[in-house]
Amino acid sequence: MDKAEYAAYIKKITPKSKVWCSLLRAFIVGGLICLLGEGLNALYKMWLPNYDQTQIGALVSSTLIFLASVLTGLGVYDKIGYFAGGGSIVPITGFSNSITSAAMEFRKEGIIFGTCANMFKIAGPVIVVGTAIAMLCGLGYFIVGLFL
């Protein structure tokens, strides 16, 4: 079998990619998660008129984290993730899902050495990288500000 025949064979047996369908599902589900956040924001503004935007933002974030954790515990978030792919990894709910999944997976090893220790194996690198990138962005903003 020469290279051309091999390439034709590979093309024939390779499954067809459904990239556009996957992108559409990710876009829709990610958008719905963000829409839920905006809806919660509007509801909290209506229900709690004395709260400022920072406090309402914290409530919205906490609610999304709680909902994602509950859905992960019930096994629903995994189904959403399978359907939506990257769309389910909208930052706050995806992070909540990953932390909750790790906590559930290692609960048999005990609270300290199981749940807590393994939960932060995922959270630790994310926090470190997030902090480092925030510092680099702030430094870049400061440097650009010096020259403007």
N, C-alpha and C positions, 0 to 999 in steps of 0.2 A: 504494500500500500504506500503510495507516494504522498507528498505533502498536500496536494490538491484533493486527493480522495479522502485523506484523513480530515481535512478541514470541512469537506462536504458532509462527512459522517458525523462529525461533532456538531455541525449546524443542524443536522437532522434530528439528533437525539437530545439536544439541549432544549429544556422546557422554555416556552415563550414567557417573556417577562411581562408583568402587568404593572409597569411603572406608573402609568398615568392613573390607573384605578387606585393604586396604593397612595399616590400623592393626593388624589382627591379625598380619599377617606381620611388621611392624616390632616388635611386642611380643614375638613368639616368637623372632625372630632376636636381638634385643637381649638378651632374657632368656637365650638359650643362650650368648651371648658372656659375659655376667656369670656364668652357671653354670660355664662353663669357667674363669673367673678364680677362682671359689670352689673348684672342684675342684683347681686348681693350688695354691691356698693350703693346702688340706687335705693334698695330697701332699707339699708342701715341709715342712709341719709334721711329718709322719710321717718323712720322709727326713732332715730336718735338725733334730733336737730341740734342739740347742744354740743355734739361731738365735732371735732375738726377733722380734716381729711386724713391726717396721720393716724388718728385713733380709728377711724372707719377703715382705713387700709389695713391696719393690724387685725381688726375684726374679720375682714374679708379673707385675709391670708389664713387666719386661724380656722375659719369655717371651711375653707378649701382643703387645708391640711387634715382636718377632722374627717371631712367627707371622703377624701381619698384613702385615709387609713381604715375607715369603716368598710368601704368598698373593697379594699385589699383583703381585709379580714374575712369578708364574706365570699371572696373569690370572684367578685364581679369585675374588679379593676384589671385582672389578668385577661379576661375576655375582651374588655374594652381595648387593652393593649394589643391583643392578637389581631383584632379587627382594624384598629387605627394605626398601628405601627408607631412611628415617631410622633404622631399627633397626640398620643396619650402622655408624652413626656414633656408636656407644658411645664415649665420649671417647678412650680411649687407642688403641683399634684404628683408629678413624676418623682420628685425627690421624696415626698411623703410615702409614695408607694414603695420605693426602694428601701427606705428605712424600716417601714412596717414589715415588708417581706423578710428582711434580714432578721428582725426581731422575732417573727413567727417561726422562722426556720430553725433558730438555735435556742428556742425556749426550753427544750428538754435538757439542755446543759446547765440550767439554772439561771437565776436572774442576773448575777454579776458576770460570770464567765461565759454565759451563753448569750442572753438577750442583749445586755448592755454592751459587752465587749464587741460582739459581732455587728451590732447595729452601727457602731461608730467606725467600723472598718470602711463602710461606704461613706458615711458623713464626713469623716476626718479629711480625706483627700479633697472632697468637694469644697469644704470650708477653707482649707489651705489655698487651693487654686483660686477660689473666688476672692479671697482676701488679697492674694498676690496680684491678680489681674486688676482689682480695684485700686491697689496702690500704684501700679504701673500706669493706669489710665489717669489717676490724679496727678502723678508726676508729669506725664505727657501734657496734660492740661495746664499745669503750672509752667512748664517750659515754654509752651506756645504763648501763654499769657505774658511771659517776660519779653517776647519779641514783638508783640502787637501793641 
